[in-house]
């Protein structure tokens, strides 16, 4: 059987026959199709799941018919658009919207519609064509069913001067009804974001300046694969964060919506203050990865994109950039030549290496044991794929984290620097590697010029990366550059509106400004908002102690120590407060515990110095400060100039000499 459209099960082979009227298609067809639990009746314009009718928009139904009739074959996007809108000019987003509607109606497990990136769609479900169907409906019913999809001028009957008066009157009456119908349709289309211009419908594309990518759903059904779905979400956000003309919400703010069923996408868009929201799913099966992504314009719930992407896991970096590129095309952001080149160029990665890398990102780096596990995963990733730049960059970040709290700086930071240089050798524009180089230049090398340059370059490469902005807040605040720190804080608030870090950034700035009244005000609010946020308790304690309310500070320090087990800063703050309020025995107990701990693990000499300063033993305090200097402790460049625990030492010439040797920027 064949007609103007082509063979029911074959490729469309005549482009000149694509633009035919839909009523002609339906009138000439008599076939039925079955796939999965569905039964498609083109003439009756019905899709059934069992005995229940599946409701579809007229254009979505027509799209399904064309895909099913050409099951197994690729239909190019241009071909589909010409068939579905023969007399109209529409944008590709309208076709994407039809595909999205169909996927929602049919479900995605198993998938029925495959996206061939940049080309078109293919129906991949197993289709069975039945030999016959019920007769077509009459012309009057067909006319009514086509009212929403037939061009306006074909609805208007043609009258002539020689027509009978009664006929003319009847035609006028029918014309009036049809004009009103068309007006109603135009109003409906307008409400959906369409404009009618003459006989050509044009999609009114909204202008997108901001986007939130919600956590991808794990379709594997295996909880062990959650790391993969979460990792893919983070990597997609990372790719998009490189685009400065598009505000992309931080992963930490969107994480709270994982598995969210009650809130609509428009509501989430309002809460995150974004123009568009993207949600989707990821399925890994063996060495194949499939991402389904759809995006809506939040204010009107208008669908902007609905696509499926699939590749071998070795091409997963290319797959992520392909998704990112589709998003940038849909939201019409302007890309720099560098950004365009990066989206089109992605190296292959060993599948085992990539999975080990994602497992490392999934772990909690605030726990020492988890950092050690992450380190093993990254070492495995590098062993499997020595050309995997991002794994080296993450290993550098992990080594730096060890040097900040759990390992001697002389042991932790040199390997971190090696990993950074390897990452940059493989990918000179890896923003995470540049950020880590900036942090090490600041915290370990005390090379302020390199730190400045590398922070600014990392921000240029990844203008939406909150971790880069937050590190730059810490750096500028610790160097007394409060205006720059405040500007970065404002940017963090835009990118990370849900998490506590925007306010936490303000606490950092006020800590280094020694504005203790502001610390109390800000961190009281933070504690009320999140009673288990340890830094809020720590800074609230500093605010109290700096304001002369040290006894009120002690419970806050105790809570911070409890929440951050093993954190030397919180423990040292508590010991210093004990010492200055006459509870010297309790302060000495902490020093004794640290002495025992130092026999098996690292304890920061700077923090030990703060406790001796609180006890009034200046010689011991300077002994440990010198030890901190010799091992290049990262605590010195961060704390020394603002730390109230050092106030009793500041007038001593030995302290002035230490500050001079640190060569702090002016």
C-alpha positions in Angstrom: 0.0 0.0 0.0 1.3 3.4 -0.9 0.1 7.0 -1.4 1.5 10.5 -1.5 3.3 9.9 1.8 5.0 6.7 0.7 5.2 3.1 1.9 3.7 2.3 5.3 6.8 0.5 6.4 9.4 2.1 4.1 11.4 5.3 3.8 9.8 8.5 2.5 11.3 8.6 -1.0 9.8 11.6 -2.7 10.5 15.0 -1.1 8.1 16.7 -3.5 5.2 14.6 -2.1 5.8 15.6 1.5 3.5 18.6 1.7 0.1 17.0 1.3 -3.0 17.8 3.2 -3.6 15.7 6.3 -7.2 15.0 5.5 -6.1 13.4 2.3 -3.6 11.3 4.2 -6.2 10.0 6.7 -8.9 9.5 4.1 -6.7 7.2 2.0 -5.3 5.2 4.8 -7.0 2.1 6.2 -4.2 0.5 8.2 -3.9 -0.2 12.0 -0.7 -0.5 14.0 0.2 -2.1 17.3 3.4 -1.6 19.3 3.8 -2.5 23.0 0.5 -2.0 24.7 -0.6 0.6 22.2 -2.9 0.4 19.2 -2.8 3.2 16.6 -5.8 3.9 14.3 -4.8 6.7 11.9 -8.2 7.1 10.2 -10.1 7.2 13.5 -7.3 9.5 14.9 -7.1 7.3 18.0 -4.2 6.0 20.1 -5.3 3.3 22.5 -3.5 1.8 25.5 -5.6 -1.3 26.0 -9.1 0.1 26.0 -8.2 3.6 27.2 -7.7 6.5 24.8 -4.4 8.3 25.0 -5.0 12.0 24.6 -2.7 13.7 22.1 -2.7 17.1 20.5 -3.5 16.9 16.7 0.1 17.7 15.7 1.5 15.2 18.1 -0.8 12.5 16.7 0.2 13.3 13.2 3.9 13.1 14.2 3.3 9.7 15.7 1.5 8.4 12.6 4.5 9.5 10.4 7.0 7.9 12.7 5.1 4.6 13.0 4.5 4.4 9.3 8.2 4.7 8.8 9.2 2.5 11.7 12.9 1.7 11.8 13.8 4.5 9.4 15.3 8.0 10.1 13.0 10.9 9.4 14.9 14.1 9.0 13.7 17.1 11.0 13.2 19.2 7.9 11.1 16.5 6.3 8.9 16.1 9.3 8.4 19.9 9.6 7.4 20.1 5.9 4.9 17.2 6.3 3.4 18.5 9.5 3.2 22.2 8.6 3.0 22.2 4.8 1.8 25.8 4.5 3.4 27.4 7.5 6.8 28.5 8.7 7.6 27.1 12.1 10.7 26.6 14.1 12.3 23.4 15.1 11.2 23.8 18.7 7.6 23.0 17.7 8.7 19.6 16.4 10.7 19.0 19.5 7.6 19.8 21.5 5.6 17.2 19.6 8.3 14.6 20.4 8.3 15.6 24.0 4.5 15.2 24.2 4.8 11.7 22.6 7.5 10.6 24.9 5.4 11.7 27.9 2.4 9.8 26.5 4.3 6.6 25.5 6.7 6.5 28.4 10.5 6.1 28.1 10.9 2.5 29.2 11.2 1.0 26.7 12.0 4.0 24.5 9.9 4.2 21.3 11.4 7.3 19.7 15.2 7.7 19.1 16.8 11.0 18.5 19.6 11.1 15.9 21.4 14.2 17.0 21.3 17.1 14.6 19.3 15.1 12.0 16.0 13.7 13.1 14.0 11.0 14.8 13.4 7.3 14.3 10.6 5.1 15.7 12.5 2.1 17.3 9.6 0.2 18.9 8.6 -3.1 17.3 5.6 -2.3 15.1 3.0 -4.8 13.8 0.7 -3.6 11.0 -2.8 -5.2 11.1 -4.4 -6.1 7.8 -7.5 -3.9 7.9 -9.3 -1.2 9.8 -12.8 0.2 10.2 -14.0 2.5 7.5 -13.0 6.1 7.6 -15.3 8.6 9.1 -17.5 10.9 7.0 -16.2 14.1 5.5 -18.1 16.2 8.0 -16.4 14.5 10.9 -13.0 14.7 9.2 -13.6 18.4 8.7 -14.3 18.9 12.4 -11.3 16.8 13.5 -9.0 18.9 11.3 -10.1 22.3 12.4 -7.1 22.9 14.5 -4.5 21.9 11.9 -5.9 23.1 8.5 -4.6 26.5 7.3 -7.0 29.4 7.8 -7.8 30.2 4.2 -8.8 26.5 3.4 -11.5 26.8 6.0 -13.2 29.8 4.3 -15.8 28.7 1.6 -15.6 30.6 -1.7 -18.9 32.3 -2.8 -19.6 33.7 -6.3 -21.9 36.5 -7.5 -24.1 34.0 -9.3 -24.8 31.8 -6.3 -28.3 31.3 -5.0 -29.3 33.7 -2.2 -30.0 30.9 0.2 -26.7 29.3 -0.6 -24.9 32.6 -0.1 -26.6 33.0 3.3 -25.7 29.5 4.3 -22.1 30.1 3.3 -22.0 33.3 5.2 -23.3 31.6 8.2 -20.7 28.8 7.8 -18.0 31.4 7.2 -18.9 33.3 10.4 -18.7 30.1 12.4 -15.3 29.2 10.8 -13.9 32.7 11.3 -14.9 32.6 15.0 -13.3 29.1 15.2 -10.2 30.4 13.7 -10.1 33.3 16.1 -10.5 31.0 19.0 -7.7 28.8 17.6 -5.5 31.9 17.1 -6.1 32.9 20.7 -5.2 29.4 21.9 -2.0 29.3 19.9 -1.1 32.8 21.2 -1.5 31.6 24.8 0.9 28.8 24.0 3.5 31.2 22.7 2.6 31.3 19.0 1.9 34.2 16.7 -0.3 34.0 13.6 1.0 36.1 10.7 -1.3 35.8 7.7 -1.3 32.1 6.9 2.1 31.4 8.5 2.5 30.5 12.2 5.7 31.5 13.8 7.0 30.3 17.2 7.5 33.2 19.6 10.7 32.0 21.1 11.3 33.3 24.6 14.6 34.9 25.5 16.5 32.7 28.0 19.1 34.3 30.2 19.2 31.7 33.0 18.8 28.0 33.4 18.6 25.3 36.1 19.5 21.7 35.3 17.6 19.5 37.7 19.2 16.1 38.8 18.9 13.5 36.1 16.7 10.6 37.1 18.4 7.2 37.4 16.4 4.9 35.1 18.5 1.8 35.7 16.4 0.8 38.7 19.7 0.1 40.5 20.4 2.3 43.5 24.1 1.5 43.0 23.9 3.6 39.8 22.9 6.8 41.6 26.5 7.9 41.5 26.4 7.7 37.7 23.2 9.8 37.3 24.4 12.4 39.9 27.8 12.6 38.2 26.3 13.1 34.8 24.2 15.9 36.2 27.2 17.6 37.7 29.3 17.2 34.5 26.5 18.7 32.4 26.2 21.7 34.7 30.0 22.0 34.5 29.9 22.1 30.7 27.2 24.8 30.7 28.9 26.8 33.4 31.6 27.7 30.8 29.1 29.9 29.0 29.2 33.4 30.4 26.1 34.7 28.6 23.9 32.1 30.3 23.4 32.0 34.1 23.5 28.4 35.2 22.4 27.5 38.7 24.8 25.6 40.9 24.5 21.8 41.4 24.2 22.4 45.2 21.0 24.5 44.8 19.3 22.1 42.4 20.2 18.9 44.4 17.3 19.6 46.8 14.9 18.9 43.9 16.2 15.4 43.3 13.1 13.1 43.0 10.8 16.1 43.5 7.3 15.1 42.5 5.1 17.7 44.1 6.5 20.9 42.6 5.9 21.8 39.0 8.8 23.0 36.8 7.3 26.6 36.7 7.3 26.6 40.5 10.9 25.4 40.7 11.8 28.1 38.1 10.3 30.7 40.4 12.1 29.5 43.4 15.5 29.4 41.6 14.7 32.7 39.7 15.5 31.3 36.3 13.9 31.6 32.9 14.1 27.9 32.0 14.3 24.5 33.7 15.7 21.3 32.3 14.9 17.9 33.6 15.6 14.5 32.3 16.9 11.0 32.9 20.0 8.9 32.3 20.2 5.2 31.6 23.5 3.3 31.5 23.2 -0.2 30.1 26.5 -2.0 29.6 28.7 0.4 27.7 25.8 2.4 26.3 24.5 5.7 27.8 21.3 7.4 27.0 20.2 10.9 28.2 16.7 12.1 27.8 16.4 15.9 28.3 13.6 18.3 28.0 13.5 22.0 28.8 10.6 24.3 29.5 10.2 28.0 29.6 9.3 28.4 33.3 6.9 31.4 33.3 4.5 29.8 30.8 5.3 26.1 31.1 6.1 26.1 27.3 8.2 23.2 26.1 11.4 24.4 24.4 13.2 21.1 23.8 12.7 17.4 24.1 15.6 15.3 22.9 17.2 11.9 23.4 21.0 11.4 23.2 22.8 8.1 23.1 26.4 7.0 22.8 29.0 4.5 24.0 30.3 5.4 27.4 33.7 6.1 25.9 32.1 9.0 24.0 30.4 10.3 27.1 32.3 13.6 27.1 31.2 14.2 23.6 27.6 13.3 24.6 27.6 15.8 27.4 28.9 18.5 25.1 26.3 17.6 22.5 23.5 18.0 25.1 25.1 21.4 26.2 25.3 22.5 22.5 21.6 21.6 21.9 20.7 23.7 25.0 22.7 26.7 23.8 21.1 26.5 20.4 17.6 26.3 21.9 18.1 29.2 24.3 20.0 31.2 21.6 22.9 32.3 23.7 25.9 33.7 21.9 29.0 31.5 22.1 32.6 32.7 21.8 34.7 30.9 19.1 36.5 29.1 22.0 33.3 27.9 23.5 32.1 26.7 20.1 35.3 24.8 19.5 35.2 23.1 22.9 31.6 21.9 22.4 32.6 20.3 19.1 35.8 18.7 20.4 35.8 16.1 23.1 38.3 13.3 23.7 37.3 9.7 24.2 37.6 8.4 27.7 38.1 4.9 29.0 34.7 3.6 30.3 36.3 2.2 33.5 38.2 5.4 34.1 35.1 7.5 33.7 33.1 5.4 36.1 35.8 5.6 38.7 36.0 9.3 38.2 32.2 9.7 38.8 32.4 7.5 41.9 35.0 9.9 43.3 32.8 12.9 42.7 29.9 11.2 44.5 31.8 10.9 47.9 31.7 13.3 50.8 35.0 15.1 50.8 34.4 16.5 54.3 35.2 13.1 55.7 38.8 11.9 55.8 37.9 8.3 55.0 35.8 9.3 52.0 38.7 11.4 50.7 40.9 8.4 50.9 38.4 6.4 48.9 38.0 9.1 46.4 41.8 9.2 46.0 41.9 5.5 45.2 39.1 5.9 42.6 41.0 8.7 40.9 44.2 6.8 40.9 42.4 4.0 39.2 40.9 6.4 36.7 44.3 7.7 35.8 45.8 4.2 35.6 43.0 3.2 33.1 43.2 6.4 31.1 46.5 8.4 31.5 45.1 11.1 29.2 42.0 11.9 31.3 42.7 15.6 32.2 39.7 16.1 34.5 40.8 13.1 36.7 44.2 14.8 37.3 42.4 18.1 38.1 40.2 16.4 40.6 43.1 14.5 42.1 44.9 17.9 42.6 41.8 19.2 44.4 41.6 16.1 46.6 45.4 16.4 47.5 44.8 20.0 48.4 41.9 19.1 50.7 44.2 16.6 52.5 46.8 19.4 52.9 44.3 21.8 54.3 43.4 19.5 57.3 44.6 16.0 57.4 48.1 15.8 56.0 51.4 17.7 56.3 51.5 20.4 53.6 55.0 19.2 52.5 53.4 15.8 51.8 50.1 16.9 50.2 50.8 19.9 48.0 53.7 18.9 45.9 51.8 15.9 44.4 48.8 18.2 43.9 51.0 20.6 41.9 52.2 17.7 39.8 48.6 16.6 39.1 47.7 20.2 38.1 50.6 20.5 35.6 49.6 17.1 34.1 46.0 18.2 33.8 47.0 21.5 32.1 49.4 19.6 29.8 46.4 17.5 28.6 43.9 20.4 28.6 45.3 23.9 28.9 41.9 25.4 29.4 40.7 23.2 32.2 39.2 25.7 34.6 39.3 23.4 37.6 43.0 22.8 37.1 43.6 26.6 36.9 41.5 27.1 40.1 43.6 24.5 41.9 46.8 26.2 40.7 45.4 29.5 42.1 44.6 27.9 45.4 48.0 26.3 45.8 49.8 29.5 44.8 47.9 31.2 47.5 47.8 28.7 50.3 51.1 26.9 49.9 53.5 28.8 47.6 52.4 32.3 48.9 52.8 33.5 45.4 50.1 36.2 45.2 50.7 37.3 41.7 50.2 33.8 40.3 47.2 33.3 42.5 45.6 36.5 41.1 46.2 35.6 37.5 45.0 32.0 37.8 41.8 32.8 39.7 40.9 35.4 37.1 41.6 33.0 34.3 39.6 30.2 35.9 36.6 32.6 36.3 37.0 33.6 32.6 36.9 29.9 31.6 34.0 28.9 33.9 32.1 32.1 34.7 29.2 30.1 36.3 31.3 27.8 38.5 30.4 28.6 42.1 33.3 26.7 43.5 35.7 29.1 41.6 33.7 32.2 42.8 33.7 30.9 46.4 37.5 30.2 46.4 38.0 33.7 45.0 35.9 35.1 47.9 38.1 33.4 50.4 41.3 34.6 48.7 40.3 38.3 48.3 38.7 38.5 51.7 41.8 37.1 53.4 43.9 39.7 51.6 41.7 42.6 52.7 40.1 43.1 49.3 36.6 43.3 50.7 35.1 45.1 47.6 36.1 42.3 45.3 35.0 39.7 47.8 31.5 41.4 48.0 31.2 41.4 44.2 31.9 37.7 44.1 29.5 37.1 46.9 26.7 38.8 44.9 27.5 36.5 41.9 27.4 33.4 44.2 24.0 34.5 45.5 22.7 34.5 41.9 24.2 31.1 41.0 23.5 29.3 44.3 20.3 30.8 45.7 19.2 27.9 47.8 22.3 26.8 49.6 23.7 28.5 52.7 27.0 29.5 51.0 25.9 32.9 49.8 25.4 34.1 53.4 28.4 32.0 54.4 30.5 34.1 52.0 29.3 37.2 53.7 30.4 35.7 57.0 33.9 35.1 55.6 34.2 38.7 54.5 33.1 40.0 57.9 35.4 37.6 59.6 38.4 39.1 57.8 37.0 42.6 58.3 36.7 41.7 62.1 33.1 43.0 61.9 31.9 40.9 64.8 28.5 42.6 65.2 27.7 41.6 61.6 28.9 38.1 62.2 26.4 37.6 65.0 23.6 39.0 62.9 24.3 36.9 59.8 25.1 33.6 61.6 22.2 33.7 63.9 20.1 33.8 60.8 22.1 30.9 59.3 21.7 28.8 62.4 18.0 29.4 62.3 17.9 28.4 58.7 20.1 25.3 59.1 20.9 24.2 62.7 23.4 21.6 61.4 25.6 24.0 59.4 28.9 23.8 61.3 30.5 27.0 59.9 27.5 29.1 61.0 28.0 27.9 64.6 31.8 28.5 64.3 31.4 32.1 63.0 28.7 32.9 65.4 31.1 31.9 68.2 33.7 34.2 66.7 31.2 37.0 66.6 30.4 36.5 70.3 34.1 36.2 71.3 35.1 39.2 69.2 32.3 41.2 70.9 33.5 40.3 74.4 30.9 37.6 75.0 33.3 34.6 75.1 31.1 32.6 77.5 28.2 32.8 74.9 30.7 31.7 72.2 31.6 28.4 73.9 28.3 26.6 73.2 28.6 27.6 69.5 32.2 26.3 69.3 31.1 23.1 71.0 28.4 22.6 68.4 30.8 23.3 65.6 33.2 20.8 67.0 30.5 18.2 67.3 29.3 18.7 63.7 32.8 18.8 62.2 34.5 16.0 64.0 38.3 16.2 63.6 38.2 19.8 62.4 41.1 21.5 64.1 39.9 25.1 63.6 36.6 24.5 65.6 38.5 22.6 68.2 41.2 25.2 68.5 38.5 28.0 68.9 36.9 26.0 71.7 40.2 25.5 73.5 41.2 29.2 73.1 37.8 30.2 74.6 38.2 27.7 77.5 41.7 29.2 78.1 40.6 32.8 78.1 37.6 32.2 80.4 39.6 30.5 83.2 38.9 26.9 82.1 42.5 26.1 81.5 42.3 22.5 82.5 39.9 21.8 79.6 42.1 23.7 77.2 45.1 21.6 78.3 43.1 18.4 77.8 42.7 19.4 74.1 46.4 20.1 73.8 47.2 16.7 75.3 44.8 15.0 73.0 46.5 16.7 70.0 49.9 15.7 71.3 48.8 12.0 71.2 47.1 12.4 67.9 50.3 13.9 66.3 52.1 10.6 66.9 49.9 8.9 64.2 48.4 11.7 62.2 48.8 15.4 61.3 47.8 18.2 63.6 48.1 21.8 62.4 50.9 23.7 64.3 49.1 26.9 63.7 46.1 25.7 65.6 48.3 24.6 68.5 49.8 28.0 68.5 46.4 29.7 69.0 45.7 27.6 72.1 49.1 28.5 73.7 48.3 32.2 72.9 45.0 31.8 74.8 46.9 30.2 77.7 49.3 33.2 77.8 52.4 31.1 76.9 53.8 33.3 74.1 57.1 31.4 73.7 55.3 28.2 73.0 52.9 30.0 70.7 55.8 31.4 68.6 57.5 28.0 68.6 54.5 26.5 66.8 54.0 29.5 64.6 57.6 29.1 63.3 56.9 25.4 62.7 53.8 26.4 60.7 56.0 28.7 58.7 58.7 26.1 58.0 56.1 23.6 56.7 54.3 26.3 54.7 51.0 25.8 56.5 48.0 27.0 54.5 46.6 28.3 57.8 49.1 31.2 57.9 48.0 33.0 54.7 44.3 32.5 55.5 44.1 33.3 59.3 47.1 35.2 60.4 46.1 38.8 59.7 42.5 38.6 61.0 42.5 35.9 63.7 41.4 37.3 67.0 43.2 34.3 68.7 46.4 36.0 67.7 45.6 39.4 69.2 47.7 38.8 72.4 50.8 38.3 70.1 50.5 41.1 67.7 52.6 43.7 69.6 55.5 41.2 69.9 58.4 41.9 67.4 58.4 38.2 66.6 54.9 38.5 65.2 55.8 41.5 63.1 58.8 39.6 61.7 56.6 36.7 60.7 54.1 38.9 58.9 57.1 40.6 57.1 58.5 37.2 56.0 55.0 36.1 54.7 55.3 39.0 52.2 51.5 39.6 52.2 50.2 41.7 49.3 49.5 45.3 50.3 
